Amino acid sequence: MKALSILAFVLTAFASLSAQAEYPDRAITVIVPFPPGGASDMTARLLTKKLAERVSQSVVVDNRGGANGSIGAAALKQAKPDGYTFLVGSIGVFGINPALFKDLRYNPLEDFDLLSVAVRTPNVLVANPGFPANTVAELVEYLKKNPDKVTFASSGTGSSDHLTAALFLQKTGTTGIHVPYKGGGPAISDLISGHANVSFQNLGAIAQHVKSGKLKALGVTSAARAPALPDVPTMTEAGVKDLEVYSWQAAAAPKGLPADVRQKLEAELIASATAPDIKAQFEAVGFEVVASNGEEFAKFLTGEIARWRNVIEVGKISAE
């Protein structure tokens, strides 16, 4: 009997090790904390397409929109930390919500295993073609002569484009009127029609409108000029320093993944983002592939939360 017990123990231990080594051995669920069609959804679907191929398992996207992405993020916090559930979300979910909401039901630095910042894209300061200013310097001068007269359209309160505009006004010592919309699409439509004056919008969302002449671009928030708009100066070149801003998409899992599972999931996500065919598709819509590891993500996120908390406090911005 003793020999049988020892044999049973050895077989159980071996089975456990085999199960771990075979991760993943069933379908994986990816929470997207926004409705289908947005940047987070697109990022998740491109990543999971390649991830499914690499791990030979189904990867299912679960859209759980609402409350600036906090509903989906709170669901991730409650998920089992076994590698079969992770989330792909935006700068808002990870870097802005913790600074914007006082009663947030999750803390990304404490409740998540951060895996990778997958992609990023700069914002572009765009204006209606009929707006008087044609450069950043002319806009600053116009704002100073017309305080609280220029409308800054955004995709919503607390969005990357809203806070980039707030940071711009703080850096230039000017004031304007924030006009939040329910998404970037309506904001861009009102810019084109002339119902709004200016906005900081994601490169991929406005590049075609700039090239067609429906909008004019004054500056880009990247460190270097964007290949899609090579004639548009960076904000630094245009005279506004410390306004390097990117809207980014990243992946995280519930806190407490087994070390080997975390290592594999992180590695597979990085490999998926950097695969030539996926990288090309990201670049085609204005994204730059970052593919950082979890340690790099944690360090970066700590700085992002502190940065946007300061912008929110100085601007006295609150969630609506």
CORBEL-V440142 format. One line per field, one symbol per residue. ss: DSSP state (a for helix, b for strand, c for the rest). psi: psi as a letter, one per 20 degrees, with the letter a starting at -180 (. if undefined). burial: + if it has 16 or more other ideal C-beta (glycine too) atoms within 10 Angstrom, else -. Layout:
ss=???
psi=???
burial=???
This chain:
ss=caaaaaaaaaaaaaaaaaaaaccccccbbbbbccccccaaaaaaaaaaaaaaaaacccbbbbbcccaaaaaaaaaaaaccccccbbbbbbaaaaaaaaaacccccccaaaabbbbbbbbbbbbbbbbbcccccccaaaaaaaaaacccccbbbbcccccaaaaaaaaaaaaaccccbbbbcccaaaaaaaaaaccccbbbbbaaaaaaaaaaccbbbbbbccccccaaaccccbcccccccccccbbbbbbbbbccccaaaaaaaaaaaaaaaacaaaaaaaaacccbbccccaaaaaaaaaaaaaaaaaaaaaaccccc
psi=gghhgggggghggghghggghjpqjaqqpopokrrqiahggggghgghghghghilqqoppopmrqlkihghhhhghiqpmjijprqorrhggghgghhhphkpjqohhhiqopgpogrqqrqpoqqphiphpirgghgggghhhmpkhppoqrjqpjrghghggggghghikrqappoqrmrhghghghghijiqgrqoqqghhighhghijhqpphqqjrhrqphhmiipqrhghijoqklopqprprqqrqpkqqghggggggghgghghipghgghhghhjjqppglrrhghgggghghgggghhgggggilpqq.
burial=----------------------++---+-+++++---+++++++-+++-+++--+-+-+---+++--+++-++++++---+-+++++++++++++++++++--+-+-+--++++++++++++++++++--+-+--+--++-++------++++++++++++++++++++--+-+-+--+++-++--++-+++---++++++++++++-++---+++++++++--++-++--+++++-+-+--+-+++++++++++-+---++-+++-+++-++-+--++--+--++++++++++--++-++--++-++--++--+-+-+-
